[in-house]
Amino acid sequence: MQVVLDPSLTKTQSREVRELRQELEKAGMVKGMQQRAALLPLFEKTGRLKLPAVRGYILDLLEGGRKLIVFAHHKSVLDSISECLSDKVPY
């Protein structure tokens, strides 16, 4: 299932995104393991930039009485989502 996030909640025009694009272009100029090493921190940045929209989406589902399971690749993203939910979800 593909989830489309609210574009107003993603920082697509921010300075961070512009810097990220430049870093991705630089990473594209290197090959192999160097490219992988350059891309991993950039993937984490993209996850953090999407967090406001992701957290809003999750909270909307919970307010609607929906159950969900959350997966994320980066611990920092999971920690942020967990922090957001700690007040909202009894467990």
C-alpha positions in Angstrom: 0.0 0.0 0.0 1.4 3.4 -0.9 0.7 6.3 1.4 0.7 9.8 0.0 1.7 12.3 2.6 0.4 15.8 2.9 2.9 17.9 0.9 2.4 20.9 3.1 3.9 18.9 6.0 7.0 17.8 4.2 9.9 20.3 3.9 10.3 20.1 0.2 11.4 23.7 -0.3 13.7 23.9 2.8 17.3 24.7 2.8 18.0 21.1 4.1 16.3 19.7 0.9 18.4 21.9 -1.3 21.6 20.8 0.5 20.4 17.1 0.3 20.0 17.4 -3.4 23.5 18.7 -3.8 24.9 15.9 -1.6 23.0 13.3 -3.7 24.5 14.8 -6.9 28.0 14.5 -5.4 27.3 10.9 -4.2 26.3 10.0 -7.7 29.8 11.0 -8.9 31.4 8.3 -6.7 31.0 4.5 -7.2 30.8 1.3 -5.1 31.2 1.3 -1.4 32.0 5.0 -1.3 28.7 5.8 -2.9 26.9 3.6 -0.4 28.7 5.3 2.5 27.7 8.7 1.1 24.1 7.8 0.6 23.2 6.2 4.0 23.3 9.5 5.9 21.3 11.1 3.2 18.6 8.5 3.4 18.3 9.2 7.1 17.9 12.9 6.4 15.1 12.2 4.0 13.4 10.2 6.7 13.7 13.1 9.2 12.3 15.6 6.6 9.2 13.4 6.2 8.6 13.1 9.9 6.0 15.8 10.4 3.8 14.3 7.6 4.3 10.8 8.8 3.5 11.6 12.4 0.4 13.5 11.3 -0.7 10.6 9.1 -0.3 8.1 12.0 -2.2 10.3 14.5 -5.0 10.7 12.0 -5.3 6.9 11.7 -5.3 6.5 15.5 -7.9 9.2 16.0 -10.1 7.3 13.5 -9.8 4.2 15.6 -7.5 2.4 13.2 -4.9 -0.1 14.2 -1.5 0.0 12.6 2.0 -1.4 12.6 4.9 1.1 12.0 8.1 0.1 10.3 11.0 2.4 9.6 14.6 2.0 8.4 16.3 4.4 10.7 16.3 4.3 14.5 16.0 8.1 14.7 12.8 8.0 12.7 11.4 5.3 14.9 12.4 7.2 18.0 10.6 10.3 16.8 7.4 8.4 16.0 7.6 6.6 19.3 7.9 9.9 21.1 4.9 11.3 19.3 2.8 8.3 20.2 3.8 7.9 23.8 1.2 10.4 24.9 -1.5 9.1 22.5 -1.4 5.3 22.8 -1.9 3.5 26.1 0.3 0.4 26.4 
